[in-house]
């Protein structure tokens, strides 16, 4: 499994790389895309990239002088797609829960109102 930082880096790399192609990415542009991770050091980024490589989420051709040539592998793309689908499913489930509760409340009110009105 991926931690939050690794997933965020993978998501940024996926947006930067086209499907199945290698892309040369500069460390500064990677940090710029990771806007909230401004305090990340090169060592931590290298560790995250190595972790992603070992997990077979990305493939790194070379990494020299703050420049990386890499590609996001299908496993990495699948993880991102699954998280997007899970988020959509969770939103849809939450919406259905709220609508069901609201509809049940309205129907209970109408039922109680009719019972009091009709059997008065």
N, C-alpha and C positions, 0 to 999 in steps of 0.2 A: 504494500500500500504506500501511497505517497502522503507525505505531510503537507501542510498548507503552503509552505514556501516552495517546495518542489513542484506542487501542482500549479502554483501561480507561474513559476518559471516555464513549465511545460506549456501552459496556456499561451504565454507570451511568445514562446518559440514557435508554437503552432500557427499563431497569427502572422508571424514574420516569414515563415517558410511556406512555400507553395507545396502542394501535395506531391510527395515522392521526390522532391528535388533538394539538392544541397544548397545552402545559402551561407555566404560569408557574413558573419555578424560581429560587430565591434562591441567590446565590453561596455563602452559608454552608451551606445544605443540600446543595449540590453537593460542597463540600469535605468535609462530614461523611460523605457516602457514599463519597468517595474516601479513606477512612481513612488509607491509607499516604501520601497526598499532602498532608499537613497543611502542609507547607512551600511549597506552591504559591502563587504570587502571583496577583493578579487578572489581571495582564498575561499570564502564562503560560496561564491558563485561557482568556482571551480569544483568545490565539493559537491554542490547540488548537481552540476552537469555530469560529474563522474558517477554520482548515484543514479541519475537518469540513464546514463549509458549502461551501467551494470544491470539495471532493471530492464534493459532493452526497450526503453521508451524513445530514445534518440540514438543516432549514430554520429560520432564525431570523427571526421577525417583528420583534422589537425586542430591544434590549439597553440598558437604562438603569439607572443607580444600583444596580449589583450585582443586577439582576433581569433574567432572560432569559425570553422567550416563544419556545419552540421545539418542534419535532416531529422525530422520527426518521423519515427517509424509507425507502422500501422497500429501497433499496440498502444502507443502514446495517443494517437488520434482516437482510438476506440475509447480510451479512458475519458477523454474530454467529451466525446459524444454521449457516453453513458451518464456523465455528470449533468450535462445539459438536459438529457431526457428525464433524469431523476428529479431535477429541479422543476421541470414542467409538470411532472406527475404530482409532485408535492404541492405545487401551487393549485393545481386542479383539484386535488383532494381537499385542501384547505378551503377552497371556494365552495365545494359541494357540502362540506361540513357546516359552513356558515349559512348557506342557503337552506339546508335542511333544518337547522335550528330555527332560523327565522320563519320559515314556512310552518314548522310545527307550532311555534309560539302563536302565530297568527291564527292557525286553525283551532288551537286550544281556546283562544280568546273568543273566536266566533262560536264555537261549540258551547262554551259557558254562557255567552250572551243569549244564544238561541234557547238554551235550556231554561234560563231565568225568565226570558220573555214569554216562551210558550207555556210554561207550567206555572205561571203566576196566578 
